[in-house]
Amino acid sequence: MLSTPEAGWCKLTIGLWSDRCSYLNDVPMKLLKIFLSLYKDSTLHICNFDAEGWDNNIVFNKMKTKITSDKDNGYETAININSDTIAKELITDIRKDIDKWVIWDFNSEDEFTDDQKDQRKQKLLDMCNELEVYLKGNKNESISKY
């Protein structure tokens, strides 16, 4: 779902669709919050990503995903992949590149104190763990702080 972040950019892939995302959005945090909310209340959730030149609006629900973009005169596409599949990919990709996601929304690693890095890392991992609880069907075990 998420490529390794590099120089303020990453690629977001859902099914056969993919596009770039800029550091202007806190991509991992935004997606984790959307999915946690989706599993808590089972309603549609819209997420906007700035690709610096165009925007992608992604509507997530439990059964499919709809993407609307203003790239290339605009388009809309529906992807029939359920939220469980996407959420599992999200968790895997964030954990795989956790140290790069920790400094994602800063211009330089030097702008972040070690304490801030540790706090952000823990928050991302806690949110991944909480989402994993929802995916396993143990909603009663999860008490969200986010």
C-alpha positions as protocol buffer text, in pm:
chain_id: "A"
residue {
  index: 1
  type: MET
  ca { x: 0 y: 0 z: 0 }
}
residue {
  index: 2
  type: LEU
  ca { x: 277 y: 248 z: 96 }
}
residue {
  index: 3
  type: SER
  ca { x: 616 y: 256 z: -66 }
}
residue {
  index: 4
  type: THR
  ca { x: 926 y: 338 z: 134 }
}
residue {
  index: 5
  type: PRO
  ca { x: 917 y: 714 z: 195 }
}
residue {
  index: 6
  type: GLU
  ca { x: 1199 y: 903 z: 32 }
}
residue {
  index: 7
  type: ALA
  ca { x: 1279 y: 1274 z: 10 }
}
residue {
  index: 8
  type: GLY
  ca { x: 929 y: 1372 z: 120 }
}
residue {
  index: 9
  type: TRP
  ca { x: 747 y: 1146 z: -123 }
}
residue {
  index: 10
  type: CYS
  ca { x: 588 y: 803 z: -119 }
}
residue {
  index: 11
  type: LYS
  ca { x: 365 y: 605 z: -347 }
}
residue {
  index: 12
  type: LEU
  ca { x: 19 y: 502 z: -234 }
}
residue {
  index: 13
  type: THR
  ca { x: -109 y: 186 z: -406 }
}
residue {
  index: 14
  type: ILE
  ca { x: -457 y: 37 z: -375 }
}
residue {
  index: 15
  type: GLY
  ca { x: -522 y: -253 z: -609 }
}
residue {
  index: 16
  type: LEU
  ca { x: -409 y: -150 z: -958 }
}
residue {
  index: 17
  type: TRP
  ca { x: -428 y: 223 z: -878 }
}
residue {
  index: 18
  type: SER
  ca { x: -130 y: 417 z: -748 }
}
residue {
  index: 19
  type: ASP
  ca { x: -15 y: 775 z: -719 }
}
residue {
  index: 20
  type: ARG
  ca { x: 229 y: 984 z: -525 }
}
residue {
  index: 21
  type: CYS
  ca { x: 180 y: 1148 z: -185 }
}
residue {
  index: 22
  type: SER
  ca { x: 371 y: 1444 z: -54 }
}
residue {
  index: 23
  type: TYR
  ca { x: 508 y: 1521 z: 291 }
}
residue {
  index: 24
  type: LEU
  ca { x: 242 y: 1796 z: 303 }
}
residue {
  index: 25
  type: ASN
  ca { x: 18 y: 1524 z: 448 }
}
residue {
  index: 26
  type: ASP
  ca { x: 113 y: 1302 z: 740 }
}
residue {
  index: 27
  type: VAL
  ca { x: 32 y: 995 z: 530 }
}
residue {
  index: 28
  type: PRO
  ca { x: 76 y: 711 z: 783 }
}
residue {
  index: 29
  type: MET
  ca { x: -98 y: 897 z: 1066 }
}
residue {
  index: 30
  type: LYS
  ca { x: -383 y: 1008 z: 842 }
}
residue {
  index: 31
  type: LEU
  ca { x: -443 y: 657 z: 709 }
}
residue {
  index: 32
  type: LEU
  ca { x: -422 y: 493 z: 1051 }
}
residue {
  index: 33
  type: LYS
  ca { x: -676 y: 739 z: 1193 }
}
residue {
  index: 34
  type: ILE
  ca { x: -909 y: 679 z: 897 }
}
residue {
  index: 35
  type: PHE
  ca { x: -895 y: 302 z: 934 }
}
residue {
  index: 36
  type: LEU
  ca { x: -934 y: 307 z: 1312 }
}
residue {
  index: 37
  type: SER
  ca { x: -1240 y: 526 z: 1269 }
}
residue {
  index: 38
  type: LEU
  ca { x: -1375 y: 303 z: 990 }
}
residue {
  index: 39
  type: TYR
  ca { x: -1358 y: -3 z: 1215 }
}
residue {
  index: 40
  type: LYS
  ca { x: -1514 y: 180 z: 1509 }
}
residue {
  index: 41
  type: ASP
  ca { x: -1820 y: 320 z: 1334 }
}
residue {
  index: 42
  type: SER
  ca { x: -1842 y: 135 z: 998 }
}
residue {
  index: 43
  type: THR
  ca { x: -1924 y: 450 z: 801 }
}
residue {
  index: 44
  type: LEU
  ca { x: -1759 y: 596 z: 493 }
}
residue {
  index: 45
  type: HIS
  ca { x: -1441 y: 789 z: 553 }
}
residue {
  index: 46
  type: ILE
  ca { x: -1280 y: 1031 z: 310 }
}
residue {
  index: 47
  type: CYS
  ca { x: -910 y: 1099 z: 299 }
}
residue {
  index: 48
  type: ASN
  ca { x: -745 y: 1368 z: 86 }
}
residue {
  index: 49
  type: PHE
  ca { x: -384 y: 1348 z: -27 }
}
residue {
  index: 50
  type: ASP
  ca { x: -193 y: 1633 z: -183 }
}
residue {
  index: 51
  type: ALA
  ca { x: 28 y: 1520 z: -470 }
}
residue {
  index: 52
  type: GLU
  ca { x: 162 y: 1874 z: -519 }
}
residue {
  index: 53
  type: GLY
  ca { x: -10 y: 1958 z: -844 }
}
residue {
  index: 54
  type: TRP
  ca { x: -330 y: 1763 z: -792 }
}
residue {
  index: 55
  type: ASP
  ca { x: -532 y: 1606 z: -514 }
}
residue {
  index: 56
  type: ASN
  ca { x: -656 y: 1252 z: -465 }
}
residue {
  index: 57
  type: ASN
  ca { x: -969 y: 1198 z: -256 }
}
residue {
  index: 58
  type: ILE
  ca { x: -1010 y: 843 z: -135 }
}
residue {
  index: 59
  type: VAL
  ca { x: -1337 y: 715 z: 9 }
}
residue {
  index: 60
  type: PHE
  ca { x: -1290 y: 405 z: 222 }
}
residue {
  index: 61
  type: ASN
  ca { x: -1566 y: 172 z: 332 }
}
residue {
  index: 62
  type: LYS
  ca { x: -1557 y: -191 z: 440 }
}
residue {
  index: 63
  type: MET
  ca { x: -1621 y: -342 z: 96 }
}
residue {
  index: 64
  type: LYS
  ca { x: -1459 y: -113 z: -161 }
}
residue {
  index: 65
  type: THR
  ca { x: -1262 y: 203 z: -215 }
}
residue {
  index: 66
  type: LYS
  ca { x: -1348 y: 494 z: -444 }
}
residue {
  index: 67
  type: ILE
  ca { x: -1083 y: 736 z: -568 }
}
residue {
  index: 68
  type: THR
  ca { x: -1147 y: 1075 z: -723 }
}
residue {
  index: 69
  type: SER
  ca { x: -853 y: 1270 z: -860 }
}
residue {
  index: 70
  type: ASP
  ca { x: -817 y: 1606 z: -1030 }
}
residue {
  index: 71
  type: LYS
  ca { x: -504 y: 1480 z: -1212 }
}
residue {
  index: 72
  type: ASP
  ca { x: -520 y: 1479 z: -1594 }
}
residue {
  index: 73
  type: ASN
  ca { x: -857 y: 1662 z: -1614 }
}
residue {
  index: 74
  type: GLY
  ca { x: -996 y: 1448 z: -1335 }
}
residue {
  index: 75
  type: TYR
  ca { x: -1113 y: 1090 z: -1305 }
}
residue {
  index: 76
  type: GLU
  ca { x: -1293 y: 854 z: -1071 }
}
residue {
  index: 77
  type: THR
  ca { x: -1233 y: 486 z: -1010 }
}
residue {
  index: 78
  type: ALA
  ca { x: -1372 y: 218 z: -779 }
}
residue {
  index: 79
  type: ILE
  ca { x: -1154 y: -59 z: -640 }
}
residue {
  index: 80
  type: ASN
  ca { x: -1319 y: -374 z: -509 }
}
residue {
  index: 81
  type: ILE
  ca { x: -1076 y: -458 z: -232 }
}
residue {
  index: 82
  type: ASN
  ca { x: -1211 y: -484 z: 120 }
}
residue {
  index: 83
  type: SER
  ca { x: -1083 y: -270 z: 404 }
}
residue {
  index: 84
  type: ASP
  ca { x: -926 y: -567 z: 587 }
}
residue {
  index: 85
  type: THR
  ca { x: -686 y: -629 z: 298 }
}
residue {
  index: 86
  type: ILE
  ca { x: -589 y: -264 z: 273 }
}
residue {
  index: 87
  type: ALA
  ca { x: -550 y: -224 z: 650 }
}
residue {
  index: 88
  type: LYS
  ca { x: -321 y: -529 z: 673 }
}
residue {
  index: 89
  type: GLU
  ca { x: -101 y: -387 z: 397 }
}
residue {
  index: 90
  type: LEU
  ca { x: -94 y: -49 z: 572 }
}
residue {
  index: 91
  type: ILE
  ca { x: 21 y: -202 z: 901 }
}
residue {
  index: 92
  type: THR
  ca { x: 290 y: -410 z: 729 }
}
residue {
  index: 93
  type: ASP
  ca { x: 424 y: -115 z: 529 }
}
residue {
  index: 94
  type: ILE
  ca { x: 437 y: 123 z: 826 }
}
residue {
  index: 95
  type: ARG
  ca { x: 617 y: -131 z: 1045 }
}
residue {
  index: 96
  type: LYS
  ca { x: 860 y: -219 z: 765 }
}
residue {
  index: 97
  type: ASP
  ca { x: 974 y: 143 z: 728 }
}
residue {
  index: 98
  type: ILE
  ca { x: 893 y: 270 z: 1077 }
}
residue {
  index: 99
  type: ASP
  ca { x: 1213 y: 474 z: 1120 }
}
residue {
  index: 100
  type: LYS
  ca { x: 1150 y: 662 z: 795 }
}
residue {
  index: 101
  type: TRP
  ca { x: 783 y: 720 z: 883 }
}
residue {
  index: 102
  type: VAL
  ca { x: 890 y: 860 z: 1219 }
}
residue {
  index: 103
  type: ILE
  ca { x: 1061 y: 1154 z: 1047 }
}
residue {
  index: 104
  type: TRP
  ca { x: 815 y: 1174 z: 754 }
}
residue {
  index: 105
  type: ASP
  ca { x: 664 y: 1514 z: 822 }
}
residue {
  index: 106
  type: PHE
  ca { x: 988 y: 1694 z: 903 }
}
residue {
  index: 107
  type: ASN
  ca { x: 1230 y: 1843 z: 651 }
}
residue {
  index: 108
  type: SER
  ca { x: 1530 y: 1700 z: 826 }
}
residue {
  index: 109
  type: GLU
  ca { x: 1597 y: 1436 z: 1085 }
}
residue {
  index: 110
  type: ASP
  ca { x: 1778 y: 1707 z: 1283 }
}
residue {
  index: 111
  type: GLU
  ca { x: 1451 y: 1895 z: 1340 }
}
residue {
  index: 112
  type: PHE
  ca { x: 1330 y: 1613 z: 1560 }
}
residue {
  index: 113
  type: THR
  ca { x: 1461 y: 1550 z: 1911 }
}
residue {
  index: 114
  type: ASP
  ca { x: 1524 y: 1190 z: 2012 }
}
residue {
  index: 115
  type: ASP
  ca { x: 1231 y: 1216 z: 2252 }
}
residue {
  index: 116
  type: GLN
  ca { x: 998 y: 1338 z: 1975 }
}
residue {
  index: 117
  type: LYS
  ca { x: 1113 y: 1055 z: 1750 }
}
residue {
  index: 118
  type: ASP
  ca { x: 1049 y: 800 z: 2024 }
}
residue {
  index: 119
  type: GLN
  ca { x: 703 y: 942 z: 2095 }
}
residue {
  index: 120
  type: ARG
  ca { x: 601 y: 947 z: 1728 }
}
residue {
  index: 121
  type: LYS
  ca { x: 735 y: 596 z: 1674 }
}
residue {
  index: 122
  type: GLN
  ca { x: 541 y: 467 z: 1974 }
}
residue {
  index: 123
  type: LYS
  ca { x: 223 y: 640 z: 1858 }
}
residue {
  index: 124
  type: LEU
  ca { x: 248 y: 491 z: 1508 }
}
residue {
  index: 125
  type: LEU
  ca { x: 316 y: 143 z: 1649 }
}
residue {
  index: 126
  type: ASP
  ca { x: 34 y: 174 z: 1905 }
}
residue {
  index: 127
  type: MET
  ca { x: -208 y: 270 z: 1629 }
}
residue {
  index: 128
  type: CYS
  ca { x: -91 y: -26 z: 1415 }
}
residue {
  index: 129
  type: ASN
  ca { x: -142 y: -256 z: 1713 }
}
residue {
  index: 130
  type: GLU
  ca { x: -488 y: -118 z: 1779 }
}
residue {
  index: 131
  type: LEU
  ca { x: -589 y: -158 z: 1415 }
}
residue {
  index: 132
  type: GLU
  ca { x: -460 y: -515 z: 1426 }
}
residue {
  index: 133
  type: VAL
  ca { x: -690 y: -582 z: 1724 }
}
residue {
  index: 134
  type: TYR
  ca { x: -988 y: -464 z: 1517 }
}
residue {
  index: 135
  type: LEU
  ca { x: -881 y: -683 z: 1226 }
}
residue {
  index: 136
  type: LYS
  ca { x: -874 y: -986 z: 1454 }
}
residue {
  index: 137
  type: GLY
  ca { x: -1231 y: -906 z: 1562 }
}
residue {
  index: 138
  type: ASN
  ca { x: -1143 y: -821 z: 1922 }
}
residue {
  index: 139
  type: LYS
  ca { x: -1308 y: -479 z: 1930 }
}
residue {
  index: 140
  type: ASN
  ca { x: -1361 y: -495 z: 2306 }
}
residue {
  index: 141
  type: GLU
  ca { x: -985 y: -513 z: 2366 }
}
residue {
  index: 142
  type: SER
  ca { x: -925 y: -185 z: 2188 }
}
residue {
  index: 143
  type: ILE
  ca { x: -963 y: 141 z: 2372 }
}
residue {
  index: 144
  type: SER
  ca { x: -857 y: 413 z: 2134 }
}
residue {
  index: 145
  type: LYS
  ca { x: -657 y: 715 z: 2236 }
}
residue {
  index: 146
  type: TYR
  ca { x: -653 y: 847 z: 1880 }
}
